[in-house]
């Protein structure tokens, strides 16, 4: 009975948490859009490669859309593997591991989605990163939170990623 009550309370809380209103974002710089929860705050980025950050709870769950040349541009989509990405990122981030690697379509475009764990300055983070092949450029859509909070945000991140439209 205790377990059923606990599960019921968790279900009600998670339903209330994820039933946030969604706000549409349309890039003025690039031709893409997506929806994000109204309890996130959209902020201009100080990094020239990142168009914006959508943040909640002190930047510990952030969504970044980077407009950078694809790091693996010398590879075709079919040639990129988990090892290719690890080899490219590990020299920059020493405590990095990929737990999931998938190739999918996002808004009709080839994409590689990884889940990874990163440790920086003694703090553990989890990320979902989508590398999206797009004509003449690529987009990197990433979600990051403290590792301990990732399960709280992961469904919401998936909803945001599913709403992404590239024109």
N, CA, C and O atoms as a DFTB+ gen file, in Angstrom:
668 C
 N C O
     1  1       0.819      -1.195       0.000
     2  2       0.000       0.000       0.000
     3  2       0.865       1.263       0.000
     4  3       0.559       2.243      -0.679
     5  1       1.966       1.218       0.786
     6  2       2.868       2.362       0.814
     7  2       3.443       2.632      -0.566
     8  3       3.553       3.781      -0.993
     9  1       3.812       1.548      -1.265
    10  2       4.397       1.698      -2.596
    11  2       3.393       2.306      -3.568
    12  3       3.754       3.164      -4.373
    13  1       2.153       1.876      -3.504
    14  2       1.131       2.405      -4.395
    15  2       0.914       3.892      -4.119
    16  3       0.768       4.678      -5.054
    17  1       0.892       4.283      -2.851
    18  2       0.717       5.685      -2.486
    19  2       1.903       6.511      -2.983
    20  3       1.723       7.603      -3.522
    21  1       3.105       5.990      -2.802
    22  2       4.307       6.692      -3.257
    23  2       4.294       6.863      -4.774
    24  3       4.590       7.946      -5.280
    25  1       3.957       5.811      -5.488
    26  2       3.896       5.880      -6.946
    27  2       2.830       6.875      -7.389
    28  3       3.058       7.647      -8.320
    29  1       1.677       6.868      -6.740
    30  2       0.600       7.802      -7.081
    31  2       1.027       9.249      -6.870
    32  3       0.741      10.108      -7.704
    33  1       1.709       9.523      -5.760
    34  2       2.171      10.882      -5.472
    35  2       3.209      11.305      -6.509
    36  3       3.156      12.427      -7.012
    37  1       4.147      10.425      -6.831
    38  2       5.169      10.739      -7.833
    39  2       4.537      11.011      -9.201
    40  3       4.954      11.921      -9.918
    41  1       3.527      10.208      -9.551
    42  2       2.851      10.410     -10.829
    43  2       2.163      11.769     -10.865
    44  3       2.263      12.483     -11.863
    45  1       1.479      12.132      -9.809
    46  2       0.780      13.419      -9.751
    47  2       1.775      14.575      -9.828
    48  3       1.553      15.542     -10.556
    49  1       2.871      14.473      -9.078
    50  2       3.884      15.526      -9.100
    51  2       4.538      15.647     -10.466
    52  3       4.747      16.755     -10.959
    53  1       4.860      14.519     -11.079
    54  2       5.508      14.575     -12.392
    55  2       4.550      15.099     -13.449
    56  3       4.971      15.815     -14.358
    57  1       3.270      14.757     -13.351
    58  2       2.282      15.266     -14.298
    59  2       2.156      16.776     -14.162
    60  3       2.101      17.492     -15.162
    61  1       2.111      17.256     -12.936
    62  2       2.023      18.700     -12.712
    63  2       3.284      19.390     -13.216
    64  3       3.214      20.475     -13.792
    65  1       4.428      18.766     -12.999
    66  2       5.704      19.355     -13.415
    67  2       5.787      19.462     -14.932
    68  3       6.237      20.484     -15.450
    69  1       5.368      18.437     -15.647
    70  2       5.506      18.415     -17.092
    71  2       4.322      19.022     -17.822
    72  3       4.342      19.102     -19.050
    73  1       3.302      19.447     -17.114
    74  2       2.164      20.036     -17.794
    75  2       2.325      21.552     -17.915
    76  3       1.336      22.281     -18.000
    77  1       3.561      22.018     -17.922
    78  2       3.846      23.434     -18.100
    79  2       3.373      23.868     -19.490
    80  3       3.313      23.066     -20.423
    81  1       3.043      25.139     -19.603
    82  2       2.730      25.689     -20.911
    83  2       4.019      25.787     -21.712
    84  3       5.090      26.032     -21.158
    85  1       3.907      25.595     -23.008
    86  2       5.073      25.687     -23.872
    87  2       5.056      27.009     -24.628
    88  3       4.006      27.475     -25.072
    89  1       6.232      27.601     -24.765
    90  2       6.406      28.854     -25.490
    91  2       7.170      28.543     -26.769
    92  3       8.138      27.783     -26.745
    93  1       6.746      29.122     -27.874
    94  2       7.437      28.912     -29.147
    95  2       8.591      29.894     -29.289
    96  3       8.470      31.074     -28.961
    97  1       9.702      29.385     -29.780
    98  2      10.868      30.218     -30.085
    99  2      11.160      30.077     -31.566
   100  3      11.239      28.962     -32.083
   101  1      11.321      31.198     -32.252
   102  2      11.694      31.211     -33.668
   103  2      13.003      31.976     -33.776
   104  3      13.082      33.135     -33.370
   105  1      14.019      31.342     -34.315
   106  2      15.315      31.993     -34.477
   107  2      15.214      33.143     -35.470
   108  3      14.677      32.983     -36.566
   109  1      15.734      34.304     -35.080
   110  2      15.789      35.438     -36.000
   111  2      17.021      35.337     -36.900
   112  3      17.066      35.914     -37.987
   113  1      18.007      34.597     -36.424
   114  2      19.274      34.483     -37.137
   115  2      19.273      33.298     -38.111
   116  3      19.852      33.371     -39.195
   117  1      18.619      32.219     -37.709
   118  2      18.594      30.987     -38.508
   119  2      17.153      30.534     -38.619
   120  3      16.301      30.990     -37.857
   121  1      16.874      29.667     -39.534
   122  2      15.491      29.278     -39.810
   123  2      15.117      27.987     -39.069
   124  3      14.936      26.940     -39.690
   125  1      15.004      28.070     -37.746
   126  2      14.545      26.937     -36.946
   127  2      13.666      27.459     -35.827
   128  3      13.696      28.641     -35.486
   129  1      12.888      26.557     -35.266
   130  2      12.035      26.915     -34.134
   131  2      11.880      25.692     -33.235
   132  3      12.145      24.562     -33.647
   133  1      11.451      25.937     -32.013
   134  2      11.138      24.863     -31.077
   135  2      10.290      25.433     -29.960
   136  3      10.107      26.646     -29.863
   137  1       9.778      24.562     -29.126
   138  2       8.966      24.968     -27.976
   139  2       9.685      24.581     -26.699
   140  3      10.312      23.525     -26.616
   141  1       9.585      25.449     -25.705
   142  2      10.215      25.186     -24.417
   143  2       9.243      25.557     -23.294
   144  3       8.351      26.379     -23.504
   145  1       9.399      24.965     -22.108
   146  2       8.478      25.224     -20.999
   147  2       8.536      26.678     -20.535
   148  3       9.594      27.307     -20.544
   149  1       7.388      27.191     -20.135
   150  2       7.332      28.590     -19.714
   151  2       8.065      28.858     -18.394
   152  3       8.230      30.014     -18.005
   153  1       8.504      27.802     -17.708
   154  2       9.265      28.034     -16.479
   155  2      10.779      28.109     -16.746
   156  3      11.569      28.196     -15.807
   157  1      11.179      28.076     -18.028
   158  2      12.562      28.328     -18.423
   159  2      12.674      29.795     -18.831
   160  3      11.691      30.399     -19.260
   161  1      13.851      30.356     -18.701
   162  2      14.100      31.735     -19.102
   163  2      15.064      31.715     -20.278
   164  3      16.127      31.099     -20.207
   165  1      14.690      32.390     -21.359
   166  2      15.552      32.470     -22.537
   167  2      16.509      33.646     -22.350
   168  3      16.072      34.769     -22.097
   169  1      17.815      33.391     -22.475
   170  2      18.828      34.427     -22.287
   171  2      19.760      34.460     -23.483
   172  3      20.109      33.423     -24.047
   173  1      20.160      35.669     -23.863
   174  2      21.161      35.809     -24.926
   175  2      22.470      35.222     -24.417
   176  3      22.783      35.314     -23.230
   177  1      23.220      34.626     -25.314
   178  2      24.476      33.997     -24.937
   179  2      25.634      34.966     -25.101
   180  3      25.634      35.806     -26.001
   181  1      26.621      34.842     -24.224
   182  2      27.851      35.637     -24.338
   183  2      28.833      34.964     -25.288
   184  3      29.792      35.591     -25.739
   185  1      28.599      33.697     -25.593
   186  2      29.449      32.932     -26.496
   187  2      28.974      33.162     -27.931
   188  3      27.810      32.921     -28.249
   189  1      29.868      33.624     -28.785
   190  2      29.495      33.938     -30.172
   191  2      28.981      32.721     -30.936
   192  3      28.238      32.875     -31.905
   193  1      29.367      31.502     -30.512
   194  2      28.930      30.288     -31.213
   195  2      27.549      29.822     -30.770
   196  3      26.958      28.953     -31.411
   197  1      27.027      30.383     -29.688
   198  2      25.749      29.950     -29.133
   199  2      24.740      31.075     -29.280
   200  3      24.973      32.189     -28.812
   201  1      23.627      30.790     -29.924
   202  2      22.624      31.837     -30.143
   203  2      21.905      32.228     -28.857
   204  3      21.627      33.409     -28.645
   205  1      21.599      31.265     -28.000
   206  2      20.870      31.562     -26.771
   207  2      21.060      30.428     -25.782
   208  3      21.575      29.361     -26.119
   209  1      20.633      30.681     -24.559
   210  2      20.524      29.649     -23.526
   211  2      19.138      29.758     -22.924
   212  3      18.667      30.859     -22.638
   213  1      18.490      28.643     -22.731
   214  2      17.231      28.601     -21.996
   215  2      17.564      27.930     -20.669
   216  3      18.029      26.791     -20.646
   217  1      17.331      28.623     -19.585
   218  2      17.829      28.136     -18.304
   219  2      16.712      28.015     -17.267
   220  3      15.678      28.680     -17.332
   221  1      16.982      27.135     -16.316
   222  2      16.082      26.938     -15.177
   223  2      16.928      26.493     -14.000
   224  3      17.901      25.756     -14.164
   225  1      16.559      26.937     -12.831
   226  2      17.255      26.535     -11.605
   227  2      18.745      26.873     -11.647
   228  3      19.591      26.005     -11.430
   229  1      19.055      28.121     -11.922
   230  2      20.429      28.572     -11.847
   231  2      21.356      28.003     -12.890
   232  3      22.502      27.680     -12.578
   233  1      20.896      27.869     -14.126
   234  2      21.687      27.387     -15.260
   235  2      22.024      25.909     -15.201
   236  3      22.809      25.440     -16.025
   237  1      21.469      25.159     -14.269
   238  2      21.858      23.761     -14.163
   239  2      21.058      22.863     -15.090
   240  3      21.362      21.678     -15.227
   241  1      20.065      23.408     -15.708
   242  2      19.398      22.714     -16.805
   243  2      19.335      23.725     -17.930
   244  3      18.445      24.575     -17.955
   245  1      20.262      23.641     -18.853
   246  2      20.293      24.645     -19.910
   247  2      20.164      23.982     -21.271
   248  3      20.512      22.816     -21.455
   249  1      19.657      24.754     -22.213
   250  2      19.489      24.293     -23.580
   251  2      20.285      25.244     -24.443
   252  3      20.026      26.447     -24.441
   253  1      21.237      24.729     -25.173
   254  2      22.079      25.577     -26.015
   255  2      21.930      25.163     -27.465
   256  3      21.980      23.976     -27.791
   257  1      21.747      26.139     -28.329
   258  2      21.748      25.876     -29.762
   259  2      23.000      26.528     -30.311
   260  3      23.070      27.751     -30.433
   261  1      23.983      25.716     -30.641
   262  2      25.222      26.229     -31.201
   263  2      25.138      26.227     -32.715
   264  3      24.665      25.265     -33.320
   265  1      25.592      27.286     -33.309
   266  2      25.617      27.395     -34.757
   267  2      27.082      27.387     -35.184
   268  3      27.651      28.425     -35.524
   269  1      27.673      26.214     -35.160
   270  2      29.095      26.073     -35.441
   271  2      29.278      25.081     -36.579
   272  3      28.432      24.213     -36.792
   273  1      30.381      25.205     -37.311
   274  2      30.640      24.182     -38.332
   275  2      30.746      22.814     -37.659
   276  3      31.311      22.701     -36.571
   277  1      30.230      21.820     -38.274
   278  2      30.207      20.480     -37.694
   279  2      31.624      19.961     -37.481
   280  3      32.410      19.920     -38.427
   281  1      31.961      19.568     -36.266
   282  2      33.315      19.119     -35.929
   283  2      33.755      17.924     -36.764
   284  3      34.950      17.668     -36.907
   285  1      32.823      17.216     -37.298
   286  2      33.135      16.003     -38.036
   287  2      32.827      16.191     -39.515
   288  3      32.406      15.252     -40.190
   289  1      33.039      17.406     -40.020
   290  2      32.624      17.731     -41.388
   291  2      33.357      16.912     -42.446
   292  3      32.870      16.779     -43.569
   293  1      34.503      16.371     -42.107
   294  2      35.212      15.548     -43.089
   295  2      34.608      14.144     -43.186
   296  3      35.005      13.357     -44.045
   297  1      33.658      13.831     -42.316
   298  2      32.990      12.530     -42.316
   299  2      31.574      12.676     -42.855
   300  3      30.909      13.683     -42.612
   301  1      31.127      11.682     -43.576
   302  2      29.717      11.663     -43.951
   303  2      28.920      11.224     -42.717
   304  3      29.486      10.697     -41.760
   305  1      27.626      11.442     -42.749
   306  2      26.765      11.042     -41.637
   307  2      26.958       9.559     -41.308
   308  3      27.020       9.179     -40.139
   309  1      27.051       8.734     -42.343
   310  2      27.191       7.291     -42.134
   311  2      28.532       6.907     -41.513
   312  3      28.641       5.855     -40.884
   313  1      29.546       7.742     -41.682
   314  2      30.872       7.433     -41.161
   315  2      31.059       7.797     -39.692
   316  3      31.958       7.268     -39.038
   317  1      30.228       8.689     -39.163
   318  2      30.399       9.121     -37.772
   319  2      29.955       8.001     -36.838
   320  3      28.863       7.450     -36.978
   321  1      30.819       7.677     -35.887
   322  2      30.542       6.618     -34.915
   323  2      30.708       7.176     -33.509
   324  3      31.151       8.309     -33.327
   325  1      30.351       6.376     -32.528
   326  2      30.560       6.746     -31.132
   327  2      32.038       7.066     -30.899
   328  3      32.371       8.040     -30.223
   329  1      32.913       6.246     -31.460
   330  2      34.354       6.443     -31.284
   331  2      34.824       7.750     -31.927
   332  3      35.676       8.438     -31.366
   333  1      34.282       8.098     -33.088
   334  2      34.635       9.353     -33.756
   335  2      34.357      10.535     -32.833
   336  3      35.187      11.434     -32.691
   337  1      33.178      10.525     -32.207
   338  2      32.799      11.616     -31.312
   339  2      33.666      11.610     -30.062
   340  3      34.153      12.660     -29.641
   341  1      33.865      10.435     -29.462
   342  2      34.720      10.355     -28.271
   343  2      36.125      10.862     -28.571
   344  3      36.687      11.622     -27.782
   345  1      36.698      10.455     -29.692
   346  2      38.051      10.880     -30.056
   347  2      38.135      12.391     -30.256
   348  3      39.166      12.993     -29.956
   349  1      37.064      13.015     -30.759
   350  2      37.056      14.460     -30.983
   351  2      36.866      15.249     -29.691
   352  3      37.419      16.339     -29.544
   353  1      36.088      14.707     -28.754
   354  2      35.752      15.452     -27.542
   355  2      36.721      15.196     -26.388
   356  3      37.025      16.116     -25.630
   357  1      37.208      13.975     -26.243
   358  2      38.056      13.636     -25.090
   359  2      39.293      14.517     -24.924
   360  3      39.659      14.798     -23.783
   361  1      39.963      14.973     -25.991
   362  2      41.098      15.866     -25.769
   363  2      40.701      17.201     -25.119
   364  3      41.520      17.840     -24.459
   365  1      39.455      17.611     -25.308
   366  2      38.967      18.867     -24.745
   367  2      38.358      18.682     -23.353
   368  3      38.422      19.583     -22.517
   369  1      37.768      17.507     -23.112
   370  2      37.081      17.228     -21.847
   371  2      37.603      15.885     -21.339
   372  3      37.269      14.838     -21.895
   373  1      38.403      15.911     -20.310
   374  2      39.067      14.682     -19.872
   375  2      38.134      13.670     -19.222
   376  3      38.295      12.470     -19.444
   377  1      37.179      14.106     -18.439
   378  2      36.250      13.180     -17.767
   379  2      34.943      13.149     -18.549
   380  3      33.975      13.817     -18.185
   381  1      34.923      12.372     -19.622
   382  2      33.802      12.351     -20.551
   383  2      33.529      10.917     -20.970
   384  3      34.451      10.183     -21.324
   385  1      32.247      10.511     -20.931
   386  2      31.894       9.175     -21.423
   387  2      30.505       9.209     -22.060
   388  3      29.591       9.860     -21.554
   389  1      30.366       8.495     -23.178
   390  2      29.085       8.410     -23.879
   391  2      28.360       7.160     -23.401
   392  3      28.892       6.053     -23.481
   393  1      27.134       7.347     -22.901
   394  2      26.347       6.202     -22.434
   395  2      25.342       5.731     -23.489
   396  3      24.875       4.593     -23.440
   397  1      25.007       6.617     -24.451
   398  2      24.041       6.246     -25.489
   399  2      24.389       6.998     -26.771
   400  3      24.695       8.190     -26.735
   401  1      24.341       6.293     -27.910
   402  2      24.645       6.862     -29.220
   403  2      23.575       6.379     -30.187
   404  3      23.414       5.174     -30.380
   405  1      22.838       7.310     -30.801
   406  2      21.813       6.913     -31.768
   407  2      21.837       7.841     -32.976
   408  3      22.199       9.013     -32.868
   409  1      21.452       7.307     -34.113
   410  2      21.286       8.094     -35.330
   411  2      19.793       8.130     -35.629
   412  3      19.140       7.091     -35.714
   413  1      19.260       9.346     -35.787
   414  2      17.826       9.522     -36.011
   415  2      17.602      10.619     -37.046
   416  3      18.550      11.189     -37.585
   417  1      16.349      10.897     -37.309
   418  2      15.950      12.043     -38.133
   419  2      15.288      13.058     -37.205
   420  3      14.456      12.701     -36.371
   421  1      15.664      14.319     -37.358
   422  2      15.014      15.408     -36.638
   423  2      14.541      16.399     -37.686
   424  3      15.347      16.969     -38.421
   425  1      13.254      16.600     -37.750
   426  2      12.659      17.512     -38.727
   427  2      13.137      17.187     -40.143
   428  3      13.358      18.082     -40.959
   429  1      13.293      15.878     -40.422
   430  2      13.681      15.422     -41.744
   431  2      15.178      15.453     -42.025
   432  3      15.601      15.125     -43.133
   433  1      15.979      15.838     -41.052
   434  2      17.429      15.931     -41.239
   435  2      18.132      14.861     -40.421
   436  3      17.680      14.509     -39.331
   437  1      19.243      14.340     -40.948
   438  2      20.034      13.368     -40.203
   439  2      20.573      14.001     -38.922
   440  3      20.995      15.157     -38.906
   441  1      20.546      13.218     -37.862
   442  2      21.051      13.710     -36.577
   443  2      21.667      12.560     -35.795
   444  3      21.262      11.404     -35.918
   445  1      22.638      12.909     -35.006
   446  2      23.251      11.965     -34.073
   447  2      22.947      12.492     -32.680
   448  3      23.232      13.649     -32.371
   449  1      22.371      11.645     -31.842
   450  2      22.042      12.049     -30.477
   451  2      22.856      11.191     -29.521
   452  3      22.856       9.963     -29.607
   453  1      23.550      11.863     -28.609
   454  2      24.307      11.137     -27.588
   455  2      23.855      11.559     -26.202
   456  3      23.464      12.705     -25.980
   457  1      23.915      10.629     -25.286
   458  2      23.803      10.924     -23.858
   459  2      25.194      10.724     -23.301
   460  3      25.839       9.714     -23.585
   461  1      25.660      11.667     -22.515
   462  2      27.014      11.548     -21.983
   463  2      27.092      12.107     -20.575
   464  3      26.250      12.895     -20.145
   465  1      28.119      11.678     -19.878
   466  2      28.399      12.157     -18.532
   467  2      29.724      12.892     -18.568
   468  3      30.680      12.444     -19.200
   469  1      29.774      14.031     -17.881
   470  2      30.952      14.879     -17.848
   471  2      31.205      15.273     -16.403
   472  3      30.271      15.578     -15.661
   473  1      32.464      15.267     -16.009
   474  2      32.834      15.780     -14.695
   475  2      33.717      16.996     -14.909
   476  3      34.724      16.930     -15.614
   477  1      33.332      18.103     -14.297
   478  2      34.080      19.352     -14.433
   479  2      34.181      20.015     -13.061
   480  3      33.172      20.223     -12.387
   481  1      35.386      20.338     -12.662
   482  2      35.641      20.991     -11.377
   483  2      34.975      20.239     -10.228
   484  3      34.413      20.842      -9.314
   485  1      35.050      18.911     -10.293
   486  2      34.520      18.070      -9.230
   487  2      33.017      17.891      -9.229
   488  3      32.480      17.246      -8.329
   489  1      32.316      18.446     -10.215
   490  2      30.860      18.323     -10.292
   491  2      30.492      17.419     -11.465
   492  3      31.078      17.511     -12.544
   493  1      29.511      16.544     -11.238
   494  2      29.081      15.592     -12.273
   495  2      27.853      16.145     -13.004
   496  3      26.872      16.552     -12.381
   497  1      27.931      16.150     -14.325
   498  2      26.846      16.612     -15.182
   499  2      26.467      15.509     -16.158
   500  3      27.286      14.658     -16.504
   501  1      25.209      15.538     -16.595
   502  2      24.755      14.673     -17.681
   503  2      24.249      15.570     -18.793
   504  3      23.685      16.636     -18.547
   505  1      24.462      15.115     -20.030
   506  2      24.040      15.890     -21.182
   507  2      23.392      14.996     -22.222
   508  3      23.725      13.818     -22.352
   509  1      22.457      15.582     -22.961
   510  2      21.972      15.001     -24.204
   511  2      22.362      16.005     -25.266
   512  3      22.035      17.187     -25.160
   513  1      23.064      15.539     -26.299
   514  2      23.520      16.432     -27.360
   515  2      23.042      15.870     -28.691
   516  3      23.228      14.689     -28.982
   517  1      22.423      16.731     -29.494
   518  2      21.997      16.349     -30.842
   519  2      22.842      17.123     -31.843
   520  3      22.803      18.353     -31.885
   521  1      23.604      16.391     -32.646
   522  2      24.361      16.977     -33.748
   523  2      23.490      16.825     -34.985
   524  3      23.253      15.708     -35.445
   525  1      23.014      17.932     -35.523
   526  2      22.056      17.883     -36.623
   527  2      22.726      18.350     -37.912
   528  3      23.206      19.480     -37.999
   529  1      22.752      17.471     -38.909
   530  2      23.293      17.827     -40.221
   531  2      22.258      18.696     -40.918
   532  3      21.100      18.307     -41.068
   533  1      22.689      19.869     -41.339
   534  2      21.795      20.826     -41.964
   535  2      22.552      21.457     -43.120
   536  3      23.755      21.689     -42.991
   537  1      21.904      21.748     -44.249
   538  2      22.640      22.281     -45.402
   539  2      23.528      23.473     -45.036
   540  3      23.076      24.419     -44.390
   541  1      24.799      23.415     -45.458
   542  2      25.797      24.475     -45.312
   543  2      26.245      24.726     -43.872
   544  3      27.112      25.571     -43.651
   545  1      25.706      24.050     -42.926
   546  2      26.117      24.213     -41.529
   547  2      25.653      23.002     -40.750
   548  3      25.164      22.034     -41.331
   549  1      25.799      23.050     -39.473
   550  2      25.208      22.035     -38.602
   551  2      24.804      22.730     -37.329
   552  3      25.301      23.806     -36.999
   553  1      23.913      22.112     -36.634
   554  2      23.457      22.667     -35.369
   555  2      23.716      21.659     -34.266
   556  3      23.574      20.453     -34.464
   557  1      24.092      22.156     -33.124
   558  2      24.274      21.315     -31.957
   559  2      23.281      21.796     -30.913
   560  3      23.382      22.918     -30.416
   561  1      22.338      20.957     -30.588
   562  2      21.278      21.271     -29.626
   563  2      21.601      20.448     -28.393
   564  3      21.549      19.219     -28.443
   565  1      21.933      21.098     -27.292
   566  2      22.362      20.319     -26.124
   567  2      21.577      20.680     -24.880
   568  3      21.146      21.818     -24.691
   569  1      21.407      19.677     -24.040
   570  2      20.713      19.825     -22.769
   571  2      21.678      19.368     -21.679
   572  3      22.308      18.318     -21.804
   573  1      21.791      20.142     -20.629
   574  2      22.738      19.788     -19.575
   575  2      22.115      20.040     -18.213
   576  3      21.412      21.030     -18.014
   577  1      22.377      19.144     -17.284
   578  2      21.952      19.346     -15.905
   579  2      22.906      18.586     -14.993
   580  3      23.686      17.749     -15.447
   581  1      22.832      18.892     -13.699
   582  2      23.591      18.078     -12.759
   583  2      23.162      16.634     -12.954
   584  3      21.988      16.355     -13.197
   585  1      24.106      15.727     -12.850
   586  2      23.811      14.305     -13.070
   587  2      22.684      13.823     -12.152
   588  3      21.828      13.045     -12.572
   589  1      22.687      14.285     -10.908
   590  2      21.669      13.849      -9.939
   591  2      20.265      14.328     -10.327
   592  3      19.272      13.743      -9.893
   593  1      20.174      15.390     -11.142
   594  2      18.878      15.937     -11.550
   595  2      18.453      15.534     -12.952
   596  3      17.365      15.902     -13.395
   597  1      19.295      14.779     -13.661
   598  2      19.036      14.518     -15.078
   599  2      17.717      13.792     -15.318
   600  3      17.014      14.106     -16.278
   601  1      17.369      12.839     -14.475
   602  2      16.106      12.111     -14.662
   603  2      14.899      13.025     -14.519
   604  3      13.857      12.779     -15.127
   605  1      15.031      14.079     -13.720
   606  2      13.937      15.042     -13.555
   607  2      13.693      15.784     -14.863
   608  3      12.548      16.063     -15.219
   609  1      14.775      16.107     -15.582
   610  2      14.673      16.925     -16.782
   611  2      14.630      16.151     -18.098
   612  3      14.227      16.715     -19.114
   613  1      15.026      14.901     -18.114
   614  2      15.211      14.194     -19.384
   615  2      13.942      14.111     -20.240
   616  3      14.031      14.275     -21.457
   617  1      12.780      13.865     -19.661
   618  2      11.537      13.813     -20.451
   619  2      11.207      15.173     -21.052
   620  3      10.753      15.262     -22.193
   621  1      11.438      16.227     -20.280
   622  2      11.188      17.573     -20.765
   623  2      12.143      17.888     -21.926
   624  3      11.730      18.477     -22.925
   625  1      13.409      17.501     -21.797
   626  2      14.373      17.724     -22.864
   627  2      13.937      17.017     -24.143
   628  3      14.057      17.572     -25.236
   629  1      13.434      15.800     -24.008
   630  2      12.977      15.051     -25.175
   631  2      11.796      15.748     -25.839
   632  3      11.709      15.786     -27.066
   633  1      10.889      16.298     -25.043
   634  2       9.751      17.040     -25.582
   635  2      10.233      18.255     -26.375
   636  3       9.716      18.535     -27.457
   637  1      11.213      18.972     -25.845
   638  2      11.773      20.124     -26.533
   639  2      12.430      19.702     -27.838
   640  3      12.206      20.321     -28.879
   641  1      13.234      18.658     -27.784
   642  2      13.918      18.165     -28.990
   643  2      12.911      17.715     -30.043
   644  3      13.106      17.973     -31.231
   645  1      11.846      17.054     -29.629
   646  2      10.820      16.600     -30.568
   647  2      10.086      17.752     -31.232
   648  3       9.540      17.589     -32.323
   649  1      10.065      18.923     -30.586
   650  2       9.361      20.085     -31.152
   651  2      10.240      20.886     -32.122
   652  3       9.755      21.809     -32.776
   653  1      11.523      20.538     -32.215
   654  2      12.457      21.275     -33.069
   655  2      12.061      21.159     -34.538
   656  3      11.851      20.058     -35.046
   657  1      11.959      22.297     -35.214
   658  2      11.629      22.338     -36.639
   659  2      12.727      23.096     -37.364
   660  3      13.035      24.237     -37.019
   661  1      13.313      22.465     -38.361
   662  2      14.344      23.089     -39.189
   663  2      13.777      23.287     -40.574
   664  3      13.221      22.363     -41.167
   665  1      13.915      24.471     -41.080
   666  2      13.335      24.760     -42.411
   667  2      14.411      24.882     -43.454
   668  3      14.111      25.122     -44.624
